[in-house]
């Protein structure tokens, strides 16, 4: 209840009362700051500067966490903005604003990360990147009701053409896990534990010989749709075996439904990826191909299947289906953008330029049109200007060197920490050397981070 009160405010607008949603920013930067400050406090104690050490210790454990709690992303129905003190100061120094209006957003991408796995259940963390013309916002998922309300309220305000496939799935199927459990019990789905050692959850359904919807009673059609929706919701929540069982039962009722086959294939691929099972991955790809064969001219579905093939690295099928989607309807931004991405993966810069130019013509949103034009101009310059291409290659190489340097610096700092610990109980000179290694490594890590911030921008 307290979380809901913190994350939902009411504001008066010209049209009445609308909900203002808020969600906390990712804590990575703040946790790094806390770690560095605690290390500095320990180093000051080592130097016998106890008063300064106490001040830094208080800063690390009281001030920085308070700043984290105050730093949020807020959506008021018209724009999304950030409320943190440090981000505001940094934005003023750089002449930027921590505000993105809805019409300025050009792309929203969501990435899924497995944080823990237990049997047929996977704990997913979703990282959503909101890209604007001048800045990006990053939102991490959580199990709170506040996050779900924020995400659905914000994403529902955006057109589908700027959302990637996973974001579209989250917009439609992100749900409260408690409600999912109740719905699964109503539909008689076994638990993940029961399905863990059973192959029934991953078998393709051999449904009825006839898939004509007229052969099904209304109650069966409704049940098939409920199972399909529940399967997608369970997949988003990480209950992959239960999701596969829901899709299997739905496919028994409607075995030739292309949308259902597509959803089943996506879930099966996620399960196969979590199990590192190449055979199941191939079955998922086969189900995707079957869904495209039965798409019956559904351009939106064909585009989604092409995007799934692209995610899985099947560039040949992705290109074929994106091309099919464009031929079916002349103004398909997602298909044109997909073809540009495929061409970029294949290193065909002339095709990249062509398809980004095509995407800019298809874009209905001004920010999207401008971005696609800039991308076409950028890759055209890469293709025709050797000096510029060399500068960009050098920039990217330096960026990768900085990333490698960060990893080496962190590993060196960890070695230094171990030397400090061993030195506490054995050799004081070893401890002194450990402090030196750790401090130098962390300073290098900080320097690499600062350098990377200057290398992210393309060469003008």
N, C-alpha and C positions, 0 to 999 in steps of 0.2 A: 504493500500500500504506500509506504514512504517513497519507494522508487517511482511509482506512478505519479505521485504528487510532485516529485522533483523533475520528472521528465515531461510533464504535461502542464502547460499553462493555458490560460484563456486570454485572448486579446480581442478587443473590439475592432471591427473593420467596417468598411462602408456597407458591406452586404450582410453584416450581422456578427455573430460570434464564431470564430474559427480556432481550431486547436493549434497550438504552437508546440512542436515536438523537439526534444533535445536528447542528445546522446553524448556520452563522454568520448573524448578523443583517444586514439591509441596511446598506451602508456609507455611505449618503447623509449622515446626520448627522455621522459622524466625518470624512468628506471635507470637509464644510462647515467643521467646527471646525479642521481642518488648514489650510484656505485662509485662514480669518480670522486664525489665529495667525501664519501666514507673512506676511500683510499687516501685522499689528501689529509683527512683528520687523523688517520692512523700514522701517516708519514710525519705529521706535525708532532704527534706523541713521541714518535721515534727520535725526533729532533729536540724533544723536551720543551716544546712550545705548547704547554697544556691549555692555556687560555684561548689561544687561537684554535686549537683542536676542538675545544668545547663549542666555540662559535660555529665552526664548520659542521660539527656533528649536529647541532640544533638546526642549522640550515638544511642539512640533508634529510633529517627525520621529521621535521615539523613544517618548514616553509615549503619545500618542494612538493611534498604530498598535498599540502593545502592548495598550491597552484594547480596541481593535477585535477583535484576535485572541482575547481572553478572553471577548468578549460573544457568547453563543450562545443559540439556542432549543434546549431539551432536552425530549425526550418519553420518559417512562419507562413508558408503557403505561397510566397512570392520569391523568396530567396533563401539560400543557406549561408550561414556565417559562423565564424568561430569567436569564442568569447575569452580565450586565454590572455593573460597579461603579457607574458613573454612573446607569444606570437604577434600580438598587436604592436609591441615595441619594435620587433624585428621587421614587421611589415611597413611601419612608418619610416624606419631607416632605409628600406629599399624602395620606398615610394609606391607600395602596393596596398591593396585593400583585401581584408579577409572576408570578402563577400562575393558570392556567386549568384547572380540572378538566374532564374530558370532558363531564360532565353540565351544565356551565355554558355550554358553547358553543352558541350559538343559530343561527349562520349562518357558512358558509365560501364566499367568492366568489373567483374567479380571473379576472384580467384579462390579456389577451395584448397585448404590444407588439412591433412590428417594429423591430428594432435595425439590421438590415442585410439587403439583398436582392441576390442575384446570380442572374440568370436565373430558373429555376423553384425556386430554393432561398431560403427566407426564414429568417433567424435570429430566433427568437422569444425574448422574455423574459417569463416568467410571474410575475405578482405576486398572491400569495394572501393575502387578508385574512381572519383568523380573528376573528370577533366574539363577545365574551362579554357578560355583563350590565353590566360596569363598565369594560371595557377591550378594546382590539383589539391583535392581533399581526399583523405584516406579514412575509411570507416571500418572498424573491425566488429564482427558479429559477437553477440552475447546471448545468453539464455533469458534475458530479462524481457518482460512485457514492454518496457519502455523502448528497447531497441526495435522490437517487431513493429510497434506502432510508428516509430520514427521512420523506419525503412519503408514500410508500405505506404505511409502518407507521402513521403518524398518521391519514391519511385513511381507511384501511381500518377504523379503530376507531370511525368516526362513522357514524350512520344516513344514508341517502340523502336524507331529507327536508330536511336542513339544508345540503345541498351544491348548488351551482348547476351548470348544465349543463357548463361547461368544467371544473370541478373533478371532476365525475363522469368526464369523458373522460380527464383526467390520471390519475385513480385506476386506470382500467382499461388505459390504453394508453401511459403513460410508460415508455420503454424505453431501453436502452443503444444509442447510435447504431452501435456496432461490430457488435452482434448484428443490428441492422436491415439493415446492409449485407450481412451473410452470408445472411440470410433472403431479401433481394431478389435476390441472385445465384442462390440455390437455385430461386426461382420464375421466374427468367429475366426480371426487370424491367430495362429499359434504364436508363441513368443519366439524371440531370436534364439534363446537357449534351446528350445525344442527343435528349431529348424537347423541348428548349427551343424549337426552330424547327418542331416538329411539332404539328399540331392534333389528332393522335390522342389526346394526353393529356387533352384537354378535350372530346372528343366524347361525346355520350351513347351508351351501348352499345345497339345493336340486337340483343338477345339472341335466344334461341330463341323460337319462337312459343308453345311450351308452357312454363309456369313451374312446373308441378306437380312437387314434389320427388320424387314417385314415379318420374318420368321420368328422374331423374338417378341415376347410379351413386353408390355410397357414396364412391368416390375423388374424384369430381367435386364432391360436396357438401363433402367435407373441404377440397378445394382452394379452393372458393369461400369457405369460412369463413376459411381461412388468408390468402387475398388480402384479404378484408374487414378482418381484424384488422391485417394488415400495412399496409393503406392508412391506417387510423386512426393507427397508430404512426408512420408516415412523415409524416402531417399534423402530429402533435404535434411531431415533430422538425424540421419546416419544409421537408421535401422534397415540395413540393406537386405537382409534375408527376409524380413517381414514385407518389405516393399516388393521383392521379387515374387513372394507368394501372392500378394495382392494382384500384381500384374498377371501372374499365371492364371488365377481364377477369373480375372476379367477377360483374358484372352480366350478362355474356355467358352465364354459367352459370345465374344466378338473377335474371332481369330484373324479376321482380315481387315480390321480397323487400322489404317495406316498411322494415325496419331498414337494409338495405343502401342503399336509395334515400335514406334520411335521412342516413346517413353520407356518401354521395356528394355530396348537396346541400350539406352543411356544408363539405366540402372544396372543392367548386367555388366556393362563396361566398368562402371564404378566399383562393383563388387570384384570383378576380375582383377582390376588394378590394385585393390586393397589386398587381394590374395596372391598377386603376382602370377596369375594363371593365364598363360598365353593362349591356351586352347579356348577358354571362355571369352577372351578378348576377340578371337576370330569369330566366335558365334555371335558376339554382340555386333561386330561389323557386318556379318551376314544378315542379321535382323535389320540393321540400318538400310542395307541395300534393298531388302524386301519391302521395307516401308516406303522407300523412294519409288519402287516399281508400282506400288499400289496407291500412290499419292493422288491419283485422279485429277491432276492439274491444280492441286492446292499449292500455290506459289509460296505462301508463307511457310508451309510445312517443308517444301523442297529446300527453301533457303535455310531453315533450321537444321535439316539433315546435312546440308553442305557444311554449315558451321561446325556441326559435330564431327564430321569427317576431318575438317581442318584441325580441330582441337586434338584429334587422335593421330594426326600426322599423315593421313591418307590424302595427299595433295591431288592425286589424279582424280579420285572420285569427287573431291571438293570442287575442283575446277569444272568438272563436267556438270555438276548439279547447279553451281552458281551460274554457269552459262545457260543452262536450261531455264533457270528462273528469270534471267534477263530476257531471253527469247520469248517467254510466256507473257511477261509484262514489261514494257519498255522502261518504266521508271521504278527501278528497284535499287535503292541506295545500298542496302545491306549486301545484295549480291555483287554489285560493282565494287564495293569496298572489300568484300571477300576475295574477289578475283585479284585485286591489287595486293592483298596480303599473300595470296598464293604465289603471285609473280615475284614478290619480294623474297619469299622463302627460296624460290628457284633462282634468284639472282638476275632476273630479266627486267632491267631497269626501264627499258622502253615500254614494256607492257605495264609496269607499275605506273608510269606517267599517264599512259592512256586510260587506265581504269580509274585512277584518282580524278582525272579530268571528267570522266564519265560520271563518277560518283558526285562530283560537284554540280553537275547538271541535274542529277536526279534528286539532290538534297532539297527538302522542303523547308528546312530550318536554316536561317541565315548564318548562324555560327558554324553549322556543319558545312555549309557551302564554302564559307571562307577558309575553314580548316582544310578541306579537301583540295581547294585551289592552291593553298600554301604547300601542301604535301606534293602536289603535282609539280609545282615550281621548284621545290627543293630537290626532288629526284631527277628532274630534267637537268638541273645545274650539275648534279653529281655525274650524270651521264655524259654531259657535253663539255664540262670545264675540268680538265685534268688537275689543275692547280688546286681548285676548290676541293675536289675529291681527295687529293692527297692530304689537305689540311684536316678534312673530316676523319679520314682514316687515322691520322696521327692523334686527333682528339679522342677518338674511340679507344685507340690503343692505350693512351695515357689513362683514360677512365678505367679500363680493365686492369692496368698496372696498379692504380690506386686501390681498387677492390682487393686485389691480391695482397697488396701491402697491408691493408686493414686486417686481413685474416692472419697474416704472419705476425703482425704487431700484437694481436690478441693472444695468439699462441705463445709468443715470447713473454707477454705479461703473465700468463698463467704459469709458465715455467718459473718466472720470478717469484710468484706467490708461493709456489711449492718450496723454493729455496729459502724464503723468509720463514715458512713454517718449520722446516727442518733446522734452520739456523737457530730458532728460538730454543730448541732442545739440545743442540749439539755444538755448533760452531758459530761464534759471533761474526767472524769475517764472512762466512757464507751468507748470513742474514744481511750484512751490509751490501754484499754483491747482489743479493736478491732485490733489495730496495732500489738499487741503481738500475738493474735490468727492468724492473716493473715500471718505474717512473719514466724511463726513456721510452719504453714500449707504448705506454699510454699516451705520452706526448706525441709520438709518431702516429698513433691511431687517431688522435684528435686532429693532427695535421692532415692526414689522409682524408678524413671526413670533410674538412674545410675545403681541401683541394677538389674533391669530388663535386661539391656544390657549384664550383665554377666551371666544371667540365660537362655538366648536364645540358647546358645551352648549346645549340648548334652554332657553327661558325657563321657570322653574319655575311 
